[in-house]
Structures are given as C-alpha cells and as structure tokens.
C-alpha cells in the first residue's frame, strides 16, 4: 500500500499514513487518527529533468550524427528545438518514437 503525506493541524508535524489507492483521502481532506486531526497534503516528488523530453531544446542521443535538417552540437549530435521540429525530422527521415 502506498504512503500518503498528512500534516497534523495542531502541531504542524508531517505524518505519512498507509492507504490503499481506492481508499486514500483526497488532497485537502481531513482524517482523525488516534485523536489527532490530520490534513492530507500534496507529496513533494522530483522529476528527473534528463528523462523529461518536454524540455526543448535537447540533444538527441538516438538519432544519427550530422542529420540533415538539424543543427548539431560539437560532437555532431542533432539538436531538437521543439516538439514540431522533432516530428518533422522523424517524418522526413522515416523514424518513429519507441
């Protein structure tokens, strides 16, 4: 079962409780556990920027070097400038995303 973060209303202390996904309280709702009133808060997680392809421009390690229609970095790897540019280059050269 996943853990969900809560904050104790009286002390401000952070508490994590186990709930099944089907029974987890929604964010902002309160529950009472052992006489304490707890409010569910958003969990603070981090996204690895290196894996997030919504960040343009990026240097493609998958496409071949010195690809026509792309600017390249010093090593000849293609630089993709936008999602539109990415789709155009893939269509022009017959590549597909996996």
N, CA, C and O atoms as a GROMACS GRO file, in nm:
protein
  392
    1UNK      N    1   0.084  -0.119   0.000
    1UNK     CA    2   0.000   0.000   0.000
    1UNK      C    3   0.088   0.125   0.000
    1UNK      O    4   0.190   0.130   0.070
    2UNK      N    5   0.049   0.224  -0.078
    2UNK     CA    6   0.128   0.347  -0.083
    2UNK      C    7   0.111   0.432   0.043
    2UNK      O    8   0.012   0.421   0.116
    3UNK      N    9   0.212   0.516   0.066
    3UNK     CA   10   0.207   0.607   0.180
    3UNK      C   11   0.163   0.745   0.131
    3UNK      O   12   0.203   0.788   0.022
    4UNK      N   13   0.082   0.812   0.210
    4UNK     CA   14   0.031   0.944   0.175
    4UNK      C   15   0.069   1.042   0.285
    4UNK      O   16   0.059   1.009   0.403
    5UNK      N   17   0.112   1.164   0.248
    5UNK     CA   18   0.155   1.262   0.348
    5UNK      C   19   0.036   1.340   0.406
    5UNK      O   20  -0.059   1.375   0.336
    6UNK      N   21   0.045   1.364   0.535
    6UNK     CA   22  -0.055   1.443   0.608
    6UNK      C   23   0.019   1.540   0.700
    6UNK      O   24   0.136   1.521   0.731
    7UNK      N   25  -0.053   1.645   0.742
    7UNK     CA   26   0.002   1.741   0.838
    7UNK      C   27  -0.093   1.747   0.956
    7UNK      O   28  -0.215   1.760   0.939
    8UNK      N   29  -0.037   1.737   1.077
    8UNK     CA   30  -0.116   1.747   1.200
    8UNK      C   31  -0.160   1.892   1.215
    8UNK      O   32  -0.077   1.982   1.217
    9UNK      N   33  -0.292   1.915   1.226
    9UNK     CA   34  -0.345   2.051   1.233
    9UNK      C   35  -0.300   2.126   1.357
    9UNK      O   36  -0.283   2.248   1.352
   10UNK      N   37  -0.280   2.056   1.469
   10UNK     CA   38  -0.246   2.125   1.593
   10UNK      C   39  -0.096   2.152   1.607
   10UNK      O   40  -0.057   2.254   1.664
   11UNK      N   41  -0.011   2.062   1.557
   11UNK     CA   42   0.134   2.079   1.576
   11UNK      C   43   0.209   2.114   1.449
   11UNK      O   44   0.321   2.164   1.456
   12UNK      N   45   0.149   2.090   1.331
   12UNK     CA   46   0.218   2.115   1.205
   12UNK      C   47   0.314   2.004   1.166
   12UNK      O   48   0.386   2.016   1.067
   13UNK      N   49   0.316   1.897   1.244
   13UNK     CA   50   0.406   1.785   1.219
   13UNK      C   51   0.362   1.708   1.094
   13UNK      O   52   0.243   1.688   1.071
   14UNK      N   53   0.459   1.664   1.013
   14UNK     CA   54   0.431   1.582   0.895
   14UNK      C   55   0.418   1.437   0.937
   14UNK      O   56   0.498   1.386   1.016
   15UNK      N   57   0.317   1.369   0.883
   15UNK     CA   58   0.291   1.230   0.914
   15UNK      C   59   0.259   1.160   0.783
   15UNK      O   60   0.191   1.216   0.697
   16UNK      N   61   0.307   1.037   0.766
   16UNK     CA   62   0.274   0.958   0.649
   16UNK      C   63   0.190   0.839   0.693
   16UNK      O   64   0.224   0.769   0.789
   17UNK      N   65   0.079   0.817   0.621
   17UNK     CA   66  -0.011   0.707   0.654
   17UNK      C   67  -0.027   0.617   0.532
   17UNK      O   68  -0.019   0.662   0.418
   18UNK      N   69  -0.050   0.489   0.558
   18UNK     CA   70  -0.072   0.392   0.451
   18UNK      C   71  -0.221   0.384   0.420
   18UNK      O   72  -0.304   0.371   0.511
   19UNK      N   73  -0.253   0.391   0.293
   19UNK     CA   74  -0.390   0.372   0.244
   19UNK      C   75  -0.382   0.296   0.113
   19UNK      O   76  -0.284   0.308   0.040
   20UNK      N   77  -0.484   0.219   0.085
   20UNK     CA   78  -0.491   0.162  -0.050
   20UNK      C   79  -0.531   0.276  -0.143
   20UNK      O   80  -0.591   0.374  -0.099
   21UNK      N   81  -0.498   0.265  -0.269
   21UNK     CA   82  -0.527   0.375  -0.362
   21UNK      C   83  -0.677   0.401  -0.371
   21UNK      O   84  -0.718   0.516  -0.388
   22UNK      N   85  -0.757   0.300  -0.358
   22UNK     CA   86  -0.902   0.316  -0.368
   22UNK      C   87  -0.960   0.391  -0.247
   22UNK      O   88  -1.062   0.458  -0.259
   23UNK      N   89  -0.894   0.379  -0.132
   23UNK     CA   90  -0.947   0.438  -0.009
   23UNK      C   91  -0.873   0.562   0.038
   23UNK      O   92  -0.905   0.616   0.144
   24UNK      N   93  -0.776   0.609  -0.038
   24UNK     CA   94  -0.697   0.726   0.004
   24UNK      C   95  -0.784   0.852   0.004
   24UNK      O   96  -0.858   0.876  -0.091
   25UNK      N   97  -0.774   0.932   0.111
   25UNK     CA   98  -0.849   1.057   0.114
   25UNK      C   99  -0.796   1.154   0.009
   25UNK      O  100  -0.678   1.150  -0.025
   26UNK      N  101  -0.883   1.240  -0.042
   26UNK     CA  102  -0.839   1.338  -0.142
   26UNK      C  103  -0.755   1.446  -0.076
   26UNK      O  104  -0.764   1.467   0.045
   27UNK      N  105  -0.674   1.515  -0.157
   27UNK     CA  106  -0.588   1.620  -0.106
   27UNK      C  107  -0.673   1.732  -0.047
   27UNK      O  108  -0.768   1.778  -0.109
   28UNK      N  109  -0.637   1.775   0.075
   28UNK     CA  110  -0.710   1.880   0.144
   28UNK      C  111  -0.812   1.828   0.243
   28UNK      O  112  -0.859   1.904   0.328
   29UNK      N  113  -0.849   1.700   0.234
   29UNK     CA  114  -0.947   1.646   0.328
   29UNK      C  115  -0.878   1.611   0.460
   29UNK      O  116  -0.757   1.592   0.466
   30UNK      N  117  -0.959   1.602   0.565
   30UNK     CA  118  -0.904   1.573   0.698
   30UNK      C  119  -0.952   1.436   0.745
   30UNK      O  120  -1.061   1.391   0.712
   31UNK      N  121  -0.866   1.372   0.822
   31UNK     CA  122  -0.899   1.244   0.885
   31UNK      C  123  -0.860   1.252   1.031
   31UNK      O  124  -0.774   1.332   1.069
   32UNK      N  125  -0.924   1.171   1.113
   32UNK     CA  126  -0.888   1.167   1.254
   32UNK      C  127  -0.826   1.032   1.285
   32UNK      O  128  -0.889   0.928   1.265
   33UNK      N  129  -0.701   1.034   1.334
   33UNK     CA  130  -0.627   0.912   1.366
   33UNK      C  131  -0.568   0.928   1.505
   33UNK      O  132  -0.493   1.022   1.531
   34UNK      N  133  -0.600   0.835   1.594
   34UNK     CA  134  -0.551   0.837   1.732
   34UNK      C  135  -0.575   0.971   1.799
   34UNK      O  136  -0.488   1.021   1.870
   35UNK      N  137  -0.692   1.031   1.777
   35UNK     CA  138  -0.728   1.157   1.840
   35UNK      C  139  -0.662   1.280   1.777
   35UNK      O  140  -0.679   1.391   1.827
   36UNK      N  141  -0.587   1.261   1.670
   36UNK     CA  142  -0.521   1.374   1.602
   36UNK      C  143  -0.595   1.402   1.472
   36UNK      O  144  -0.634   1.310   1.400
   37UNK      N  145  -0.613   1.531   1.443
   37UNK     CA  146  -0.676   1.571   1.317
   37UNK      C  147  -0.566   1.597   1.215
   37UNK      O  148  -0.482   1.684   1.235
   38UNK      N  149  -0.568   1.519   1.106
   38UNK     CA  150  -0.463   1.527   1.004
   38UNK      C  151  -0.524   1.571   0.871
   38UNK      O  152  -0.632   1.526   0.833
   39UNK      N  153  -0.453   1.660   0.801
   39UNK     CA  154  -0.496   1.707   0.670
   39UNK      C  155  -0.403   1.651   0.565
   39UNK      O  156  -0.281   1.659   0.578
   40UNK      N  157  -0.461   1.592   0.460
   40UNK     CA  158  -0.378   1.537   0.353
   40UNK      C  159  -0.322   1.650   0.269
   40UNK      O  160  -0.394   1.743   0.232
   41UNK      N  161  -0.193   1.642   0.238
   41UNK     CA  162  -0.124   1.742   0.157
   41UNK      C  163  -0.062   1.676   0.034
   41UNK      O  164  -0.056   1.554   0.025
   42UNK      N  165  -0.018   1.759  -0.059
   42UNK     CA  166   0.047   1.709  -0.180
   42UNK      C  167   0.185   1.657  -0.145
   42UNK      O  168   0.258   1.721  -0.070
   43UNK      N  169   0.220   1.540  -0.198
   43UNK     CA  170   0.354   1.488  -0.173
   43UNK      C  171   0.454   1.564  -0.258
   43UNK      O  172   0.422   1.606  -0.370
   44UNK      N  173   0.573   1.582  -0.207
   44UNK     CA  174   0.676   1.655  -0.283
   44UNK      C  175   0.769   1.554  -0.349
   44UNK      O  176   0.854   1.494  -0.283
   45UNK      N  177   0.753   1.538  -0.478
   45UNK     CA  178   0.835   1.446  -0.554
   45UNK      C  179   0.913   1.526  -0.657
   45UNK      O  180   0.879   1.640  -0.687
   46UNK      N  181   1.018   1.466  -0.710
   46UNK     CA  182   1.102   1.534  -0.807
   46UNK      C  183   1.101   1.458  -0.938
   46UNK      O  184   1.098   1.335  -0.940
   47UNK      N  185   1.103   1.533  -1.046
   47UNK     CA  186   1.108   1.474  -1.179
   47UNK      C  187   1.252   1.487  -1.230
   47UNK      O  188   1.312   1.594  -1.220
   48UNK      N  189   1.305   1.379  -1.282
   48UNK     CA  190   1.440   1.382  -1.338
   48UNK      C  191   1.435   1.454  -1.472
   48UNK      O  192   1.380   1.402  -1.568
   49UNK      N  193   1.493   1.574  -1.479
   49UNK     CA  194   1.490   1.656  -1.600
   49UNK      C  195   1.553   1.586  -1.720
   49UNK      O  196   1.513   1.611  -1.833
   50UNK      N  197   1.650   1.500  -1.696
   50UNK     CA  198   1.718   1.433  -1.807
   50UNK      C  199   1.623   1.339  -1.882
   50UNK      O  200   1.645   1.311  -1.999
   51UNK      N  201   1.521   1.292  -1.816
   51UNK     CA  202   1.429   1.199  -1.880
   51UNK      C  203   1.304   1.269  -1.931
   51UNK      O  204   1.223   1.207  -2.000
   52UNK      N  205   1.288   1.397  -1.898
   52UNK     CA  206   1.169   1.470  -1.937
   52UNK      C  207   1.191   1.536  -2.072
   52UNK      O  208   1.262   1.636  -2.081
   53UNK      N  209   1.132   1.482  -2.176
   53UNK     CA  210   1.153   1.532  -2.312
   53UNK      C  211   1.065   1.652  -2.344
   53UNK      O  212   1.064   1.697  -2.459
   54UNK      N  213   0.991   1.706  -2.247
   54UNK     CA  214   0.914   1.826  -2.274
   54UNK      C  215   1.004   1.948  -2.262
   54UNK      O  216   0.958   2.061  -2.284
   55UNK      N  217   1.129   1.928  -2.229
   55UNK     CA  218   1.226   2.037  -2.218
   55UNK      C  219   1.299   2.052  -2.350
   55UNK      O  220   1.386   1.970  -2.383
   56UNK      N  221   1.266   2.152  -2.424
   56UNK     CA  222   1.331   2.178  -2.552
   56UNK      C  223   1.419   2.300  -2.538
   56UNK      O  224   1.386   2.387  -2.456
   57UNK      N  225   1.525   2.314  -2.609
   57UNK     CA  226   1.584   2.216  -2.698
   57UNK      C  227   1.658   2.107  -2.621
   57UNK      O  228   1.695   2.126  -2.505
   58UNK      N  229   1.681   1.993  -2.686
   58UNK     CA  230   1.761   1.886  -2.627
   58UNK      C  231   1.847   1.822  -2.735
   58UNK      O  232   1.814   1.826  -2.853
   59UNK      N  233   1.956   1.762  -2.691
   59UNK     CA  234   2.047   1.692  -2.783
   59UNK      C  235   2.004   1.546  -2.788
   59UNK      O  236   1.996   1.480  -2.685
   60UNK      N  237   1.976   1.497  -2.908
   60UNK     CA  238   1.929   1.360  -2.925
   60UNK      C  239   2.046   1.263  -2.930
   60UNK      O  240   2.140   1.279  -3.008
   61UNK      N  241   2.040   1.163  -2.845
   61UNK     CA  242   2.140   1.055  -2.848
   61UNK      C  243   2.092   0.941  -2.936
   61UNK      O  244   2.170   0.851  -2.969
   62UNK      N  245   1.964   0.942  -2.974
   62UNK     CA  246   1.905   0.833  -3.051
   62UNK      C  247   1.921   0.851  -3.201
   62UNK      O  248   1.940   0.754  -3.274
   63UNK      N  249   1.914   0.975  -3.247
   63UNK     CA  250   1.923   1.000  -3.391
   63UNK      C  251   2.068   0.998  -3.436
   63UNK      O  252   2.158   1.025  -3.357
   64UNK      N  253   2.092   0.966  -3.565
   64UNK     CA  254   2.230   0.961  -3.615
   64UNK      C  255   2.295   1.099  -3.619
   64UNK      O  256   2.227   1.202  -3.626
   65UNK      N  257   2.424   1.099  -3.613
   65UNK     CA  258   2.501   1.225  -3.615
   65UNK      C  259   2.491   1.293  -3.750
   65UNK      O  260   2.468   1.229  -3.853
   66UNK      N  261   2.509   1.426  -3.748
   66UNK     CA  262   2.508   1.511  -3.869
   66UNK      C  263   2.384   1.488  -3.954
   66UNK      O  264   2.393   1.477  -4.077
   67UNK      N  265   2.270   1.482  -3.890
   67UNK     CA  266   2.143   1.457  -3.957
   67UNK      C  267   2.098   1.582  -4.030
   67UNK      O  268   2.100   1.692  -3.974
   68UNK      N  269   2.056   1.566  -4.155
   68UNK     CA  270   2.010   1.678  -4.237
   68UNK      C  271   1.885   1.741  -4.175
   68UNK      O  272   1.795   1.670  -4.131
   69UNK      N  273   1.881   1.874  -4.172
   69UNK     CA  274   1.766   1.945  -4.118
   69UNK      C  275   1.777   1.977  -3.971
   69UNK      O  276   1.683   2.033  -3.913
   70UNK      N  277   1.890   1.944  -3.908
   70UNK     CA  278   1.910   1.971  -3.766
   70UNK      C  279   2.040   2.046  -3.744
   70UNK      O  280   2.140   2.019  -3.810
   71UNK      N  281   2.036   2.140  -3.651
   71UNK     CA  282   2.163   2.194  -3.605
   71UNK      C  283   2.227   2.087  -3.520
   71UNK      O  284   2.157   2.001  -3.466
   72UNK      N  285   2.357   2.090  -3.505
   72UNK     CA  286   2.426   1.987  -3.428
   72UNK      C  287   2.512   2.050  -3.320
   72UNK      O  288   2.548   2.167  -3.328
   73UNK      N  289   2.544   1.970  -3.219
   73UNK     CA  290   2.638   2.016  -3.118
   73UNK      C  291   2.780   1.991  -3.168
   73UNK      O  292   2.798   1.950  -3.283
   74UNK      N  293   2.879   2.014  -3.086
   74UNK     CA  294   3.018   2.000  -3.128
   74UNK      C  295   3.056   1.856  -3.165
   74UNK      O  296   3.155   1.834  -3.234
   75UNK      N  297   2.977   1.759  -3.119
   75UNK     CA  298   3.004   1.618  -3.149
   75UNK      C  299   2.923   1.567  -3.268
   75UNK      O  300   2.931   1.449  -3.302
   76UNK      N  301   2.845   1.655  -3.331
   76UNK     CA  302   2.765   1.616  -3.446
   76UNK      C  303   2.630   1.558  -3.412
   76UNK      O  304   2.557   1.516  -3.502
   77UNK      N  305   2.593   1.556  -3.284
   77UNK     CA  306   2.462   1.503  -3.245
   77UNK      C  307   2.356   1.608  -3.275
   77UNK      O  308   2.378   1.726  -3.251
   78UNK      N  309   2.238   1.566  -3.327
   78UNK     CA  310   2.134   1.661  -3.362
   78UNK      C  311   2.070   1.728  -3.240
   78UNK      O  312   2.049   1.665  -3.136
   79UNK      N  313   2.040   1.856  -3.256
   79UNK     CA  314   1.973   1.933  -3.151
   79UNK      C  315   1.828   1.951  -3.195
   79UNK      O  316   1.801   2.011  -3.299
   80UNK      N  317   1.736   1.899  -3.116
   80UNK     CA  318   1.593   1.910  -3.145
   80UNK      C  319   1.542   2.035  -3.073
   80UNK      O  320   1.555   2.048  -2.952
   81UNK      N  321   1.483   2.127  -3.152
   81UNK     CA  322   1.446   2.258  -3.099
   81UNK      C  323   1.305   2.265  -3.040
   81UNK      O  324   1.282   2.345  -2.949
   82UNK      N  325   1.212   2.184  -3.089
   82UNK     CA  326   1.073   2.188  -3.040
   82UNK      C  327   1.006   2.056  -3.074
   82UNK      O  328   1.060   1.972  -3.146
   83UNK      N  329   0.888   2.039  -3.020
   83UNK     CA  330   0.812   1.917  -3.050
   83UNK      C  331   0.779   1.911  -3.199
   83UNK      O  332   0.785   1.805  -3.260
   84UNK      N  333   0.746   2.025  -3.257
   84UNK     CA  334   0.716   2.030  -3.401
   84UNK      C  335   0.839   1.992  -3.483
   84UNK      O  336   0.829   1.916  -3.579
   85UNK      N  337   0.955   2.045  -3.444
   85UNK     CA  338   1.080   2.013  -3.513
   85UNK      C  339   1.109   1.863  -3.502
   85UNK      O  340   1.151   1.800  -3.599
   86UNK      N  341   1.087   1.807  -3.384
   86UNK     CA  342   1.110   1.665  -3.361
   86UNK      C  343   1.023   1.581  -3.455
   86UNK      O  344   1.073   1.487  -3.518
   87UNK      N  345   0.894   1.614  -3.465
   87UNK     CA  346   0.803   1.538  -3.553
   87UNK      C  347   0.844   1.552  -3.699
   87UNK      O  348   0.839   1.455  -3.775
   88UNK      N  349   0.884   1.674  -3.739
   88UNK     CA  350   0.925   1.698  -3.877
   88UNK      C  351   1.048   1.615  -3.914
   88UNK      O  352   1.051   1.551  -4.020
   89UNK      N  353   1.149   1.616  -3.828
   89UNK     CA  354   1.273   1.542  -3.855
   89UNK      C  355   1.245   1.393  -3.861
   89UNK      O  356   1.298   1.323  -3.948
   90UNK      N  357   1.163   1.343  -3.769
   90UNK     CA  358   1.134   1.200  -3.767
   90UNK      C  359   1.058   1.158  -3.892
   90UNK      O  360   1.084   1.052  -3.948
   91UNK      N  361   0.964   1.241  -3.938
   91UNK     CA  362   0.886   1.209  -4.057
   91UNK      C  363   0.974   1.216  -4.181
   91UNK      O  364   0.965   1.130  -4.269
   92UNK      N  365   1.059   1.318  -4.188
   92UNK     CA  366   1.146   1.336  -4.307
   92UNK      C  367   1.239   1.219  -4.326
   92UNK      O  368   1.266   1.178  -4.439
   93UNK      N  369   1.289   1.162  -4.216
   93UNK     CA  370   1.391   1.056  -4.226
   93UNK      C  371   1.332   0.916  -4.197
   93UNK      O  372   1.406   0.818  -4.194
   94UNK      N  373   1.202   0.908  -4.176
   94UNK     CA  374   1.138   0.778  -4.160
   94UNK      C  375   1.160   0.712  -4.024
   94UNK      O  376   1.158   0.590  -4.014
   95UNK      N  377   1.181   0.792  -3.919
   95UNK     CA  378   1.199   0.737  -3.783
   95UNK      C  379   1.068   0.743  -3.708
   95UNK      O  380   0.980   0.823  -3.740
   96UNK      N  381   1.055   0.657  -3.607
   96UNK     CA  382   0.938   0.656  -3.520
   96UNK      C  383   0.984   0.652  -3.375
   96UNK      O  384   1.089   0.596  -3.344
   97UNK      N  385   0.905   0.712  -3.286
   97UNK     CA  386   0.936   0.704  -3.143
   97UNK      C  387   0.904   0.567  -3.091
   97UNK      O  388   0.808   0.504  -3.136
   98UNK      N  389   0.982   0.520  -2.998
   98UNK     CA  390   0.956   0.388  -2.937
   98UNK      C  391   0.863   0.401  -2.821
   98UNK      O  392   0.828   0.301  -2.758
   0.00000   0.00000   0.00000
